Amino acid sequence: MADLRIDFAGIKSPNPFWLASAPPTNSGYQVQRAFDAGWGGAVWKTLGDPIINTSSRFAAVNFNGQRVAGFNNIELITDRPIEVNLKEIYETKKLFPNHAIVVSLMVEPKREKWHEIVKRVESVGVDGLELNFGCPHGMAERGMGSASGQQPDLVEMQTYWAKEVARTPVIVKLTPNITDITVVARHAVQGGADAISLINTINSLAGVDLDTWNTIPHVGGKGAHGGYCGPAVKPIALSMVAECAKDPRVGVPISGIGGISTWQDAAEFMLMGATGVQVCTAAMHHGFRIVEEMIDGLNNYLDDKGISSVSELTGKVVPKYSTWGDLDLNYQVVARINNDTCISCNKCYIACEDTSHQCIDRITDETGRAKLRVREEDCVGCNLCAIVCPVDGAIDMIEVAAVSAPMTWNDRQRALTRMNESESNREVV
């Protein structure tokens, strides 16, 4: 079997599956249960000055019968005394010396506050620290969480303060509630971050109850924005991980977070640059034992690929992730319908006719059977028909032989610039 062990910025773990800082890592009892189940590491729920959490704090977005397609929460950092947390962290590390225990921290942007909490937490034998600059609700209104994370200079400064006294690796957790996540990532690295983790939750409101006119969730009839996570945020998280992974000015290990529910999700994040992953919503939905399937699935995948170590996955797809301007405008695919598999539901026809390029015809063959056929000369290869088709294999997207050399938008613009410069030179002469 493949070697699933990882070394994340000097933090060793028996596998890449960690629990994220969240309700599942709120206590020693929970983290110990998680390690017994097979999780390789855990990021302890954020420590700071304990607060009082609300009653009624979670909400879910269900979609087409799928429960918890998205998850929203208005819970804040730990509401338990820091002394109790530190005692349980110490006990858990003693029981599980080979598992990674990282502790999430959040305090006011003051040097002495960071120095104090870093020293206290490291004194109980943790493997690393995660600075929480991502929480978008509650703490942000107090100048912490994403309020700090949205200001690159504050991220850099607070990371530097933590690094002044830290003896273990420092991970900076980034907020997605920002225009360009790489800007903040670079400032975290400038502050001395040994690694980054992303994404934290996205600003959100789960919904409105149309009977009571209360927000979902509500606290005594009043609501507030919360943090959104779960499967629905995976594409956003994957993109942000990839942006940081391809930026040479970041250049530190990445812990991928956001909608990871299966071993396939984890493999995708690792291929896009993550060394390991953190999971929260899936564990809250299904329990800690989901890690067993994740471990088995990833092991089988690596064996099938002939890969001996999971670390070989990290970043393998990053060179393929570029910008729109570098895409080949002469590359073409077209849709082809397999009428032996097609069930004639007409979903592809309706989608193409109403909202795409009107290139699917309804015809009758020589036996009088109704069929669908793509006019390939008019097909732009948008993929919509294959996306809406409910039958696997009924529609294939087929690569068309190139009739022209590859050409990108950037190539075109450079050629136009050279042509204009040449014209200008001739006019001068």
VOPAGU-2260 file (C-alpha; in pm, 1 decimal, decimal comma):
REM VOPAGU-2260
SITE   aa  ch    i         X         Y         Z
SITE  MET   A    0       0,0       0,0       0,0
SITE  ALA   A    1     107,1     357,1     -64,8
SITE  ASP   A    2     268,3     566,5     205,8
SITE  LEU   A    3       7,8     816,1     328,1
SITE  ARG   A    4     237,5     993,5     572,2
SITE  ILE   A    5     294,3    1365,6     519,0
SITE  ASP   A    6     536,8    1623,9     647,1
SITE  PHE   A    7     353,1    1953,3     649,3
SITE  ALA   A    8     597,7    2236,1     713,7
SITE  GLY   A    9     775,6    2013,3     963,8
SITE  ILE   A   10     455,9    1875,4    1119,9
SITE  LYS   A   11     444,7    1497,9    1070,6
SITE  SER   A   12     116,4    1313,8    1033,5
SITE  PRO   A   13      26,0     948,2     960,4
SITE  ASN   A   14    -204,1    1059,1     678,5
SITE  PRO   A   15    -313,0    1383,8     509,1
SITE  PHE   A   16    -661,1    1388,9     664,4
SITE  TRP   A   17    -697,7    1642,3     945,3
SITE  LEU   A   18   -1004,3    1777,1    1117,6
SITE  ALA   A   19   -1037,8    2153,3    1074,5
SITE  SER   A   20   -1069,6    2394,3    1362,8
SITE  ALA   A   21   -1443,6    2379,8    1430,6
SITE  PRO   A   22   -1704,3    2214,6    1655,7
SITE  PRO   A   23   -1559,0    1861,9    1592,7
SITE  THR   A   24   -1230,7    1966,8    1759,6
SITE  ASN   A   25   -1383,4    2146,8    2056,7
SITE  SER   A   26   -1257,8    1907,3    2325,0
SITE  GLY   A   27   -1004,9    1639,8    2408,2
SITE  TYR   A   28   -1279,4    1377,5    2408,9
SITE  GLN   A   29   -1369,2    1459,0    2048,5
SITE  VAL   A   30   -1014,2    1479,9    1916,4
SITE  GLN   A   31    -921,7    1151,3    2084,3
SITE  ARG   A   32   -1226,9     982,5    1928,7
SITE  ALA   A   33   -1122,1    1123,5    1592,5
SITE  PHE   A   34    -768,5     986,6    1624,7
SITE  ASP   A   35    -908,0     646,6    1724,2
SITE  ALA   A   36   -1118,1     656,2    1406,9
SITE  GLY   A   37    -810,5     718,9    1191,7
SITE  TRP   A   38    -772,0    1093,8    1141,7
SITE  GLY   A   39    -408,0    1189,4    1101,0
SITE  GLY   A   40    -432,6    1526,6    1271,3
SITE  ALA   A   41    -662,5    1788,9    1414,8
SITE  VAL   A   42    -662,3    2165,3    1439,0
SITE  TRP   A   43    -802,2    2242,2    1784,6
SITE  LYS   A   44   -1100,9    2476,2    1792,5
SITE  THR   A   45    -982,5    2835,8    1810,0
SITE  LEU   A   46    -851,1    2953,2    2145,3
SITE  GLY   A   47    -860,4    3312,6    2262,9
SITE  ASP   A   48   -1056,6    3501,2    2521,7
SITE  PRO   A   49   -1356,3    3266,6    2568,5
SITE  ILE   A   50   -1688,2    3404,6    2450,5
SITE  ILE   A   51   -2056,3    3317,7    2489,2
SITE  ASN   A   52   -2204,7    3143,6    2185,8
SITE  THR   A   53   -2564,7    3178,3    2075,7
SITE  SER   A   54   -2829,0    2910,4    2102,7
SITE  SER   A   55   -2943,3    2826,8    1748,6
SITE  ARG   A   56   -2624,7    2864,2    1550,4
SITE  PHE   A   57   -2621,7    2623,5    1254,4
SITE  ALA   A   58   -2817,3    2607,7     930,2
SITE  ALA   A   59   -2795,3    2395,3     618,2
SITE  VAL   A   60   -2874,5    2445,5     252,8
SITE  ASN   A   61   -3032,8    2136,8      96,7
SITE  PHE   A   62   -3050,7    2099,0    -280,4
SITE  ASN   A   63   -3255,4    1856,8    -490,5
SITE  GLY   A   64   -3284,6    1607,5    -209,3
SITE  GLN   A   65   -2922,0    1629,9     -98,9
SITE  ARG   A   66   -2896,7    1715,9     266,3
SITE  VAL   A   67   -2630,4    1966,9     371,4
SITE  ALA   A   68   -2511,4    2066,6      26,7
SITE  GLY   A   69   -2399,9    2381,0     208,9
SITE  PHE   A   70   -2358,9    2458,4     576,1
SITE  ASN   A   71   -2384,9    2790,9     758,2
SITE  ASN   A   72   -2286,0    2874,8    1113,7
SITE  ILE   A   73   -2275,4    3173,2    1347,0
SITE  GLU   A   74   -2065,5    2996,0    1610,9
SITE  LEU   A   75   -1754,7    3173,6    1735,0
SITE  ILE   A   76   -1432,1    3061,6    1903,2
SITE  THR   A   77   -1408,8    2842,4    2214,2
SITE  ASP   A   78   -1652,3    2911,8    2493,8
SITE  ARG   A   79   -1450,2    2699,1    2738,3
SITE  PRO   A   80   -1174,6    2832,3    2966,7
SITE  ILE   A   81    -833,0    2828,9    2803,5
SITE  GLU   A   82    -689,9    2638,5    3101,9
SITE  VAL   A   83    -931,8    2351,5    3038,1
SITE  ASN   A   84    -842,6    2343,0    2669,0
SITE  LEU   A   85    -468,5    2342,3    2741,1
SITE  LYS   A   86    -504,9    2054,8    2988,7
SITE  GLU   A   87    -694,9    1848,0    2732,3
SITE  ILE   A   88    -446,5    1932,2    2454,4
SITE  TYR   A   89    -161,1    1811,3    2677,2
SITE  GLU   A   90    -344,8    1488,8    2763,1
SITE  THR   A   91    -438,7    1420,5    2401,7
SITE  LYS   A   92     -83,7    1468,0    2275,5
SITE  LYS   A   93      45,3    1228,7    2540,6
SITE  LEU   A   94    -206,6     965,8    2430,7
SITE  PHE   A   95    -143,2    1018,2    2057,8
SITE  PRO   A   96     219,8    1128,6    2018,2
SITE  ASN   A   97     232,0    1037,5    1647,9
SITE  HIS   A   98     -74,7    1237,2    1547,6
SITE  ALA   A   99     -59,8    1603,2    1453,6
SITE  ILE   A  100    -214,5    1848,6    1698,5
SITE  VAL   A  101    -223,0    2206,4    1574,8
SITE  VAL   A  102    -401,5    2473,7    1776,9
SITE  SER   A  103    -597,2    2756,9    1618,9
SITE  LEU   A  104    -546,8    3097,4    1780,8
SITE  MET   A  105    -727,7    3430,1    1763,4
SITE  VAL   A  106    -656,1    3735,4    1977,0
SITE  GLU   A  107    -666,4    4111,7    1940,3
SITE  PRO   A  108    -405,3    4257,3    1703,4
SITE  LYS   A  109    -166,1    4341,0    1986,9
SITE  ARG   A  110     190,1    4214,8    2009,9
SITE  GLU   A  111     173,5    4125,2    2378,8
SITE  LYS   A  112    -150,7    3928,8    2325,8
SITE  TRP   A  113       7,5    3715,0    2053,8
SITE  HIS   A  114     322,2    3656,7    2255,7
SITE  GLU   A  115     122,3    3549,5    2559,6
SITE  ILE   A  116    -106,6    3299,9    2387,1
SITE  VAL   A  117     166,6    3149,0    2169,1
SITE  LYS   A  118     383,2    3078,4    2473,4
SITE  ARG   A  119      94,8    2934,2    2676,1
SITE  VAL   A  120     -20,0    2701,6    2399,8
SITE  GLU   A  121     325,9    2580,8    2302,2
SITE  SER   A  122     402,9    2499,1    2665,6
SITE  VAL   A  123     165,6    2198,5    2650,9
SITE  GLY   A  124     346,5    2033,6    2361,1
SITE  VAL   A  125     157,6    2115,3    2041,8
SITE  ASP   A  126     293,3    2038,7    1694,8
SITE  GLY   A  127     202,9    2372,9    1541,5
SITE  LEU   A  128     -11,4    2685,2    1552,5
SITE  GLU   A  129    -276,3    2809,8    1311,2
SITE  LEU   A  130    -348,6    3182,5    1319,8
SITE  ASN   A  131    -717,7    3234,0    1249,3
SITE  PHE   A  132    -750,8    3537,8    1021,3
SITE  GLY   A  133   -1056,3    3396,5     849,5
SITE  CYS   A  134   -1368,7    3385,0    1067,9
SITE  PRO   A  135   -1616,7    3624,9     899,7
SITE  HIS   A  136   -1871,5    3668,0    1177,3
SITE  GLY   A  137   -1885,2    3775,7    1538,2
SITE  MET   A  138   -1513,2    3803,2    1595,0
SITE  ALA   A  139   -1468,0    4018,4    1284,8
SITE  GLU   A  140   -1694,7    4279,8    1440,9
SITE  ARG   A  141   -1440,0    4295,9    1723,7
SITE  GLY   A  142   -1144,7    4356,9    1492,3
SITE  MET   A  143   -1031,9    3993,6    1474,3
SITE  GLY   A  144   -1084,3    3706,6    1228,9
SITE  SER   A  145   -1152,0    3823,7     874,4
SITE  ALA   A  146   -1136,8    4188,9     986,4
SITE  SER   A  147    -765,3    4126,5    1027,0
SITE  GLY   A  148    -747,3    3881,7     739,2
SITE  GLN   A  149    -876,6    4138,5     490,7
SITE  GLN   A  150    -589,3    4374,8     570,9
SITE  PRO   A  151    -260,7    4238,0     433,3
SITE  ASP   A  152     -48,2    4460,4     656,8
SITE  LEU   A  153    -225,8    4332,5     968,9
SITE  VAL   A  154    -181,7    3972,3     856,2
SITE  GLU   A  155     189,4    4030,0     805,0
SITE  MET   A  156     233,8    4213,4    1133,9
SITE  GLN   A  157      45,9    3961,8    1348,1
SITE  THR   A  158     220,1    3669,6    1181,6
SITE  TYR   A  159     550,9    3837,5    1261,8
SITE  TRP   A  160     448,3    3883,7    1624,9
SITE  ALA   A  161     356,7    3516,5    1656,2
SITE  LYS   A  162     681,3    3409,2    1489,2
SITE  GLU   A  163     886,0    3622,7    1730,0
SITE  VAL   A  164     821,4    3372,1    2008,7
SITE  ALA   A  165     691,1    3057,2    1834,8
SITE  ARG   A  166     905,5    2744,6    1845,4
SITE  THR   A  167     667,1    2533,6    1635,4
SITE  PRO   A  168     553,6    2591,4    1273,8
SITE  VAL   A  169     308,0    2876,1    1224,1
SITE  ILE   A  170      24,0    2830,0     974,0
SITE  VAL   A  171    -182,0    3130,2     865,1
SITE  LYS   A  172    -548,5    3060,1     787,3
SITE  LEU   A  173    -681,6    3287,1     514,0
SITE  THR   A  174   -1024,4    3436,0     457,8
SITE  PRO   A  175   -1191,3    3393,2     117,6
SITE  ASN   A  176   -1384,5    3716,2     171,8
SITE  ILE   A  177   -1134,7    3916,7     -27,7
SITE  THR   A  178   -1067,5    4014,1    -388,5
SITE  ASP   A  179    -727,6    3848,1    -437,8
SITE  ILE   A  180    -629,0    3585,0    -184,6
SITE  THR   A  181    -270,6    3569,6    -310,2
SITE  VAL   A  182    -206,1    3923,5    -185,2
SITE  VAL   A  183    -279,7    3822,0     172,8
SITE  ALA   A  184     -95,2    3492,1     129,9
SITE  ARG   A  185     217,3    3677,4      20,3
SITE  HIS   A  186     197,0    3910,4     321,3
SITE  ALA   A  187     159,1    3610,4     553,0
SITE  VAL   A  188     479,3    3468,0     406,0
SITE  GLN   A  189     653,0    3804,1     442,8
SITE  GLY   A  190     554,5    3793,6     809,3
SITE  GLY   A  191     728,7    3459,0     843,9
SITE  ALA   A  192     445,8    3206,8     797,6
SITE  ASP   A  193     572,6    2851,5     760,0
SITE  ALA   A  194     253,0    2749,6     579,4
SITE  ILE   A  195     -95,1    2870,0     491,1
SITE  SER   A  196    -437,5    2707,4     517,3
SITE  LEU   A  197    -742,4    2798,9     312,1
SITE  ILE   A  198   -1020,8    2864,1     284,2
SITE  ASN   A  199   -1206,0    2974,2     593,5
SITE  THR   A  200   -1581,2    3021,4     563,4
SITE  ILE   A  201   -1758,7    3256,4     321,6
SITE  ASN   A  202   -1992,0    3535,7     432,6
SITE  SER   A  203   -2345,8    3406,7     395,7
SITE  LEU   A  204   -2707,7    3398,1     501,7
SITE  ALA   A  205   -2852,9    3047,7     475,3
SITE  GLY   A  206   -3210,3    3155,5     405,6
SITE  VAL   A  207   -3536,2    3310,1     519,0
SITE  ASP   A  208   -3833,9    3120,7     662,8
SITE  LEU   A  209   -4126,0    3223,8     441,0
SITE  ASP   A  210   -4382,0    3143,2     710,6
SITE  THR   A  211   -4230,3    3324,5    1008,6
SITE  TRP   A  212   -4015,4    3575,3     817,0
SITE  ASN   A  213   -3722,7    3489,8    1039,7
SITE  THR   A  214   -3371,9    3442,9     908,1
SITE  ILE   A  215   -3225,7    3091,0     912,2
SITE  PRO   A  216   -3089,1    3047,6    1172,8
SITE  HIS   A  217   -3236,3    3308,8    1402,9
SITE  VAL   A  218   -3176,8    3391,5    1766,3
SITE  GLY   A  219   -3496,4    3508,2    1927,6
SITE  GLY   A  220   -3622,9    3653,5    1602,1
SITE  LYS   A  221   -3300,3    3822,6    1495,0
SITE  GLY   A  222   -3035,0    3695,4    1256,1
SITE  ALA   A  223   -2684,9    3776,2    1139,4
SITE  HIS   A  224   -2455,8    3675,2     858,4
SITE  GLY   A  225   -2251,9    3361,8     919,4
SITE  GLY   A  226   -1982,2    3148,3     760,7
SITE  TYR   A  227   -2061,6    2919,1     467,1
SITE  CYS   A  228   -1887,0    2587,1     408,4
SITE  GLY   A  229   -1963,2    2233,5     292,7
SITE  PRO   A  230   -1965,9    2072,7     -54,7
SITE  ALA   A  231   -2104,9    2385,8    -221,4
SITE  VAL   A  232   -1788,6    2587,7    -153,1
SITE  LYS   A  233   -1542,0    2331,4    -289,2
SITE  PRO   A  234   -1494,2    2494,3    -634,1
SITE  ILE   A  235   -1418,9    2830,9    -472,3
SITE  ALA   A  236   -1174,2    2676,1    -228,8
SITE  LEU   A  237   -1002,0    2468,7    -497,0
SITE  SER   A  238    -949,7    2774,9    -714,3
SITE  MET   A  239    -801,0    2976,9    -428,0
SITE  VAL   A  240    -566,5    2693,8    -332,1
SITE  ALA   A  241    -452,5    2672,9    -694,3
SITE  GLU   A  242    -395,5    3049,5    -715,1
SITE  CYS   A  243    -169,8    3038,2    -409,3
SITE  ALA   A  244       6,9    2722,3    -524,8
SITE  LYS   A  245     104,3    2869,7    -861,2
SITE  ASP   A  246     222,7    3201,1    -717,1
SITE  PRO   A  247     601,5    3181,9    -670,6
SITE  ARG   A  248     581,7    3465,3    -417,7
SITE  VAL   A  249     381,5    3241,8    -184,0
SITE  GLY   A  250     594,8    2929,4    -200,4
SITE  VAL   A  251     500,7    2765,8     132,4
SITE  PRO   A  252     306,7    2444,0     202,6
SITE  ILE   A  253     -72,0    2465,6     178,5
SITE  SER   A  254    -338,4    2294,0     386,6
SITE  GLY   A  255    -650,7    2269,4     171,7
SITE  ILE   A  256    -989,9    2337,4     329,0
SITE  GLY   A  257   -1338,4    2379,5     185,8
SITE  GLY   A  258   -1604,3    2124,7      96,3
SITE  ILE   A  259   -1380,9    1817,9     120,4
SITE  SER   A  260   -1609,8    1519,1     173,9
SITE  THR   A  261   -1440,7    1226,0      -3,4
SITE  TRP   A  262   -1096,7    1091,5     -90,0
SITE  GLN   A  263   -1152,9    1220,5    -443,2
SITE  ASP   A  264   -1195,5    1574,6    -310,3
SITE  ALA   A  265    -875,7    1538,0    -110,8
SITE  ALA   A  266    -683,7    1410,3    -413,2
SITE  GLU   A  267    -802,5    1707,4    -619,1
SITE  PHE   A  268    -685,0    1954,8    -356,3
SITE  MET   A  269    -347,7    1785,0    -335,3
SITE  LEU   A  270    -305,9    1778,3    -712,9
SITE  MET   A  271    -378,7    2152,1    -708,9
SITE  GLY   A  272    -103,5    2219,5    -456,8
SITE  ALA   A  273    -212,4    2114,3    -107,3
SITE  THR   A  274      17,3    1897,6     104,0
SITE  GLY   A  275    -272,9    1786,0     321,0
SITE  VAL   A  276    -639,2    1867,1     378,8
SITE  GLN   A  277    -872,9    1965,3     659,6
SITE  VAL   A  278   -1232,5    1846,1     690,6
SITE  CYS   A  279   -1521,5    1979,7     896,7
SITE  THR   A  280   -1871,8    1971,7     746,3
SITE  ALA   A  281   -1850,1    1612,6     620,1
SITE  ALA   A  282   -1748,8    1494,7     967,0
SITE  MET   A  283   -2036,8    1690,0    1122,2
SITE  HIS   A  284   -2275,3    1535,4     870,1
SITE  HIS   A  285   -2157,7    1175,3     881,4
SITE  GLY   A  286   -1936,1    1132,1    1188,9
SITE  PHE   A  287   -1566,6    1065,3    1237,0
SITE  ARG   A  288   -1563,1     722,4    1075,1
SITE  ILE   A  289   -1588,9     867,9     725,5
SITE  VAL   A  290   -1210,9     891,0     739,4
SITE  GLU   A  291   -1188,2     512,9     697,2
SITE  GLU   A  292   -1334,7     535,0     347,3
SITE  MET   A  293   -1114,0     835,1     271,7
SITE  ILE   A  294    -800,3     644,8     370,0
SITE  ASP   A  295    -897,4     328,6     182,6
SITE  GLY   A  296   -1003,6     520,3    -126,7
SITE  LEU   A  297    -685,3     725,6    -142,3
SITE  ASN   A  298    -472,0     416,6     -85,8
SITE  ASN   A  299    -643,9     231,0    -369,9
SITE  TYR   A  300    -615,7     530,8    -600,3
SITE  LEU   A  301    -242,9     564,6    -540,3
SITE  ASP   A  302    -193,2     190,6    -590,3
SITE  ASP   A  303    -387,4     199,5    -916,8
SITE  LYS   A  304    -172,0     489,6   -1035,1
SITE  GLY   A  305     148,0     315,7    -928,5
SITE  ILE   A  306     231,0     600,0    -688,2
SITE  SER   A  307     425,1     499,0    -379,1
SITE  SER   A  308     373,9     810,1    -163,8
SITE  VAL   A  309      82,8    1051,4    -128,7
SITE  SER   A  310     328,4    1341,2    -128,4
SITE  GLU   A  311     387,7    1273,1    -497,8
SITE  LEU   A  312      39,6    1410,2    -572,8
SITE  THR   A  313     108,5    1758,0    -440,0
SITE  GLY   A  314     102,8    2021,4    -712,1
SITE  LYS   A  315     107,8    1787,5   -1010,8
SITE  VAL   A  316    -175,1    1975,6   -1185,9
SITE  VAL   A  317     -60,2    2327,0   -1094,6
SITE  PRO   A  318     141,9    2372,6   -1420,0
SITE  LYS   A  319    -180,7    2311,7   -1614,3
SITE  TYR   A  320    -363,2    2585,9   -1423,4
SITE  SER   A  321    -307,4    2914,8   -1599,9
SITE  THR   A  322    -508,3    3220,4   -1704,0
SITE  TRP   A  323    -781,0    3257,1   -1965,2
SITE  GLY   A  324    -540,9    3452,2   -2184,4
SITE  ASP   A  325    -314,2    3148,0   -2215,7
SITE  LEU   A  326    -586,2    2910,2   -2339,3
SITE  ASP   A  327    -569,8    2780,9   -2699,1
SITE  LEU   A  328    -850,3    2951,5   -2892,1
SITE  ASN   A  329    -809,9    2704,9   -3179,6
SITE  TYR   A  330    -874,1    2398,8   -2963,3
SITE  GLN   A  331   -1220,2    2253,2   -3025,5
SITE  VAL   A  332   -1449,5    1983,5   -2893,1
SITE  VAL   A  333   -1798,5    1893,7   -3014,1
SITE  ALA   A  334   -2084,0    1696,0   -2862,7
SITE  ARG   A  335   -2185,0    1355,0   -2996,6
SITE  ILE   A  336   -2498,8    1176,3   -2884,3
SITE  ASN   A  337   -2497,2     798,9   -2840,2
SITE  ASN   A  338   -2850,4     710,2   -2941,8
SITE  ASP   A  339   -2812,1     352,4   -2815,7
SITE  THR   A  340   -2778,3     498,3   -2465,3
SITE  CYS   A  341   -2993,4     810,5   -2500,5
SITE  ILE   A  342   -3333,3     785,4   -2325,8
SITE  SER   A  343   -3486,9    1070,2   -2533,3
SITE  CYS   A  344   -3558,6    1288,9   -2232,0
SITE  ASN   A  345   -3480,4    1594,8   -2450,7
SITE  LYS   A  346   -3298,7    1774,7   -2169,5
SITE  CYS   A  347   -2998,3    1837,9   -2393,5
SITE  TYR   A  348   -3220,0    1964,1   -2676,4
SITE  ILE   A  349   -3408,4    2206,2   -2449,9
SITE  ALA   A  350   -3091,3    2335,2   -2284,5
SITE  CYS   A  351   -2919,1    2389,8   -2618,3
SITE  GLU   A  352   -3222,6    2537,0   -2792,2
SITE  ASP   A  353   -3321,9    2775,4   -2512,7
SITE  THR   A  354   -2992,7    2875,9   -2356,6
SITE  SER   A  355   -2700,8    2779,0   -2576,1
SITE  HIS   A  356   -2631,5    2754,1   -2951,8
SITE  GLN   A  357   -2929,8    2573,6   -3108,9
SITE  CYS   A  358   -2719,3    2297,7   -3265,5
SITE  ILE   A  359   -2918,4    1985,4   -3167,2
SITE  ASP   A  360   -3182,9    1861,8   -3411,4
SITE  ARG   A  361   -3471,5    1626,3   -3344,4
SITE  ILE   A  362   -3490,7    1382,5   -3634,6
SITE  THR   A  363   -3663,0    1057,9   -3731,8
SITE  ASP   A  364   -3449,1     770,7   -3856,3
SITE  GLU   A  365   -3538,4     522,0   -4127,8
SITE  THR   A  366   -3727,6     304,7   -3875,7
SITE  GLY   A  367   -3942,3     595,4   -3767,0
SITE  ARG   A  368   -3764,9     626,7   -3432,0
SITE  ALA   A  369   -3717,6     977,4   -3292,1
SITE  LYS   A  370   -3353,0    1068,6   -3233,5
SITE  LEU   A  371   -3135,4    1361,5   -3146,3
SITE  ARG   A  372   -2837,7    1466,7   -3356,1
SITE  VAL   A  373   -2576,0    1735,7   -3307,7
SITE  ARG   A  374   -2487,4    1958,4   -3600,4
SITE  GLU   A  375   -2117,8    1948,3   -3528,5
SITE  GLU   A  376   -2037,7    2235,3   -3762,1
SITE  ASP   A  377   -2245,4    2462,2   -3536,0
SITE  CYS   A  378   -2141,8    2312,6   -3201,0
SITE  VAL   A  379   -1907,0    2533,1   -2997,7
SITE  GLY   A  380   -1821,5    2264,0   -2744,1
SITE  CYS   A  381   -1969,8    2444,6   -2444,7
SITE  ASN   A  382   -2041,0    2111,7   -2261,1
SITE  LEU   A  383   -2392,3    2217,7   -2151,8
SITE  CYS   A  384   -2569,8    1922,0   -2314,1
SITE  ALA   A  385   -2336,0    1671,6   -2147,2
SITE  ILE   A  386   -2377,4    1849,2   -1814,2
SITE  VAL   A  387   -2758,9    1833,5   -1812,1
SITE  CYS   A  388   -2778,7    1479,7   -1953,4
SITE  PRO   A  389   -2896,8    1239,2   -1680,5
SITE  VAL   A  390   -2736,9     930,2   -1839,7
SITE  ASP   A  391   -2363,7     865,5   -1817,2
SITE  GLY   A  392   -2217,9     794,7   -2159,5
SITE  ALA   A  393   -2512,5     924,7   -2359,1
SITE  ILE   A  394   -2322,5    1236,4   -2470,0
SITE  ASP   A  395   -1948,4    1251,6   -2529,0
SITE  MET   A  396   -1741,3    1559,6   -2589,5
SITE  ILE   A  397   -1508,6    1470,4   -2875,0
SITE  GLU   A  398   -1186,4    1653,5   -2955,4
SITE  VAL   A  399   -1178,2    1780,8   -3314,6
SITE  ALA   A  400    -853,8    1767,5   -3507,9
SITE  ALA   A  401    -695,9    2111,9   -3506,2
SITE  VAL   A  402    -705,0    2294,6   -3838,8
SITE  SER   A  403    -484,6    2578,3   -3719,1
SITE  ALA   A  404    -181,5    2613,6   -3497,7
SITE  PRO   A  405    -246,6    2687,3   -3129,7
SITE  MET   A  406    -326,2    3052,1   -3065,5
SITE  THR   A  407    -397,9    3222,4   -2735,3
SITE  TRP   A  408    -546,2    3562,6   -2664,2
SITE  ASN   A  409    -212,0    3671,4   -2525,8
SITE  ASP   A  410     -37,7    3553,6   -2845,0
SITE  ARG   A  411    -290,7    3749,3   -3050,4
SITE  GLN   A  412    -239,1    4065,1   -2848,4
SITE  ARG   A  413     137,7    4036,1   -2872,5
SITE  ALA   A  414     112,1    3990,6   -3250,1
SITE  LEU   A  415    -112,6    4296,5   -3279,1
SITE  THR   A  416     132,5    4498,3   -3069,9
SITE  ARG   A  417     422,9    4397,2   -3293,6
SITE  MET   A  418     220,6    4480,8   -3603,0
SITE  ASN   A  419     127,3    4823,8   -3469,1
SITE  GLU   A  420     488,2    4893,0   -3374,1
SITE  SER   A  421     598,2    4791,8   -3721,9
SITE  GLU   A  422     339,3    5023,6   -3879,0
SITE  SER   A  423     455,9    5308,9   -3655,5
SITE  ASN   A  424     818,4    5249,3   -3752,6
SITE  ARG   A  425     731,0    5259,9   -4124,1
SITE  GLU   A  426     545,3    5587,8   -4077,5
SITE  VAL   A  427     849,0    5737,9   -3902,8
SITE  VAL   A  428    1078,3    5627,8   -4187,5
